[in-house]
């Protein structure tokens, strides 16, 4: 689990299925099906990831989305953008999907 800096403190953050569900519930669209993330997308997904992280760790939940966004500094927002890009590129890295293992298993007699 990662940590992100938001609202003046470090928060546990997890890009889990629950985080993507919360994002879709807030925005009405699937984050992984859109082309690029704008500032609002970044803040919303960071909030959802912080919510999932707090839930998994049993720690204090972040405030509601609007309060979370109101309390973000520009430096924190830039950090969230960098964190999100690194998380998504790690998820999309070749070999992480398990496709090569599936192929090996299929090719085996």
N, C-alpha and C positions, 0 to 999 in steps of 0.2 A: 504494500500500500504506500502511496506517495503522500507527501505533504505539500500543500500550497499555502502561500501567504495571501491572506485576504482579511479585510476588516481589522488590520493591525495585529494579527496573530497567525500562527501556523495552524492549519487545519488538515486533518487526515482527508485524503481524497481518493476515490476509487471510481474508475470508469467501468462500472458494472452494468449489467442489464437493467438494474433498477435506476441507475443514473440516466441511461438513455430513455427509459420509460418516463421518468420525471421530466426530462427535456421535452419529449414529445407531448406530454400532458400540458406543459406550459406554452409550447409554441404551435402545436398542431401539425408538426411535420417531423419526419425521421432525420436525425442529424447525419447518419451515415449515407443517406441517399441524396443529400444536397451536395452541390459542388464545392463551395467554399464557406467558411464561417466568418461572419461579420462580428463586430464588437458585441452586439446583443447576444448572438449565438454563443460566443466565448463566455460571457458572464453567466448566461443561463446554464450552460453545460458545467461550468466550474461550480456553480451553486448546487447543481444536481449531484456532482461527484463528491462535493463536501458533505452533502446530506447522506449519501450512501456510505461514505467513510465514517461519519459519526455513528450511523446506525450499526455498521459492522463492528466498530470499536466500543460501542456503548458509551460514547461521550456526548457532550452537549451538541444538539443540533444547531446548524447555522440558522440565522434569522430567516424570515420570509424572503422571497426572491427580491422584492423591491428594496427592502432594507439592506440586504446583502449588497446589491448594486450601488445603492446610495453611499455606502460606507467604503467602497473600493477607491483607492487612490489611483492616480494614473500609473505610478510605478508598479503597483500591484496588478493592474489590468495588463500592462505590458508583460509582466512575469507570467500571468495566466495564459496569455497568448503563446508565449514560448513553451510553457509546460504542455499545453494542449497539442501544439505542433509536434513536440517530441513524443508524446504518448501515441498520437495517431500514426506517426511514421514508424514507431516501433511495432504497432499492431499490424501495419501493412507490409512489414519487411518480408521479403521472400523467405520461405522455409519455415516461417512461424505458423503458417496455416495448417500444417500437417499434411499438405497435398503430396509431398515427396514420400512420406511414410505410407500413405494410402496406395501410391503407385507401386512401391516396393512390395507391399502386401499382396496387391493384385497380380503382380508379375511373378510372385513366388509360386512354385508348383504345389 
